[in-house]
Amino acid sequence: MVVSSVSSLTTGVTVLNVLGVVALVLATVIVVKAIRAYQQNSDRAMLLLASGLFLLVLAPTLVQGVGSLLVETAMEGAIGISILQQTLRIAGLGAILLSMYVHR
């Protein structure tokens, strides 16, 4: 019984990792396309959208990865990383919201 639950847990973690990578790839493609659209049209809304998506999706993941390598597993380090991730997400949402109100 224990072996099957460990196996299903491992499968679940693998599926989560694959889905996480797919989300990162899609977010990267969207950010790159938005940056190219900004370069072609000089539309600040596209630059804000790209920045917002980067801050919302990619930056927190990078912080998690780098933070897990640099910071000890102490509770204070984990809380600091979590606060930084949430701050980046809020900034990303703010940039996306601002992109809806910016005019050329």
N, C-alpha and C positions, 0 to 999 in steps of 0.2 A: 504494500500500500504506500509506503514512504517513497519507494523508488518511482512509482508512477506520478506522484505529486511533484517530486523534484524534476522529473522529465517534463511535465506540463508547465512547470514554472520556468524552466530553461527555454522551452518553446515560446512561451509568452514574452519573455525578455528579448528573445531573438526577434520576434515579430515587432515589438516596440522599437528596437534598434533600427530595423529596416524601415519602418514607417517614419522614424525620426530623420533618417538619412534622406528619404524621399521628400519630406517636408523641407529640409534644408536645400536640396537641389532645386526644388520648385521655387522657393523663396529667392535663391540666388539668380535664377533665370529671370524672374520678375523684376528684381532690383536692377540687373544689367539692362533689361529692355527699357525700364523707366529712365535710367541714366542716358541711354542712347536717344530716347525720345526727347529728353531735356537738351541734349547736345544738338539735335537737329532743329528743334523749334524754339530754343531758349525759353521754354515754359517753366517758370519757377514752381508751378504746381507739380510737375513731374519730378523735379528735384526733391521737393518736400515729400512726395509719395515714396520715392526711392529711399530717402533717408529714413522715413518712418518705418518702412518695411524692414530695412536693415536693423534699425534699433529694436523693432518689435520681435523679429524672428532670429536673425543671425547673431547679433551682438550678445544676447543672453546665453546662447549656446556656446559661443566662443568664451565668454566669461566662465561658464561652468567648466569647460574643458581645461582652460588655462588655470583656473582657480583650483581645480582638483589636483593639478600637478604641483602648484606652488604653495598652496595653503595646507597646513596640517588638517587632519580630520577633526580637529577640536570644534566644539560647538560654536565658539566665537567666529571662527573662520567660515563655517557653514552659514551662519546668520549674516555675516558681512557679504558673502557671495549672493545670498538670496536677496538682500536689500538692494545690492547693485543691479541684479537682474530685474527686479520689479521696477526700479527707477528707470532703467533703459526701456522697459516695456511701456511705462507711462509716457516717457519722452517720445517714443515711437508713435503711440496713439495720438499724442498732441500734434506731432508733425503731420500725420495723416489727416487729422481734423483740420489743421491749418491749410493743408493743400486744397481742401474743398472751398476755402474762402479767399484764396489768393487769386488775383487777376493779373494779367500781363502788365 
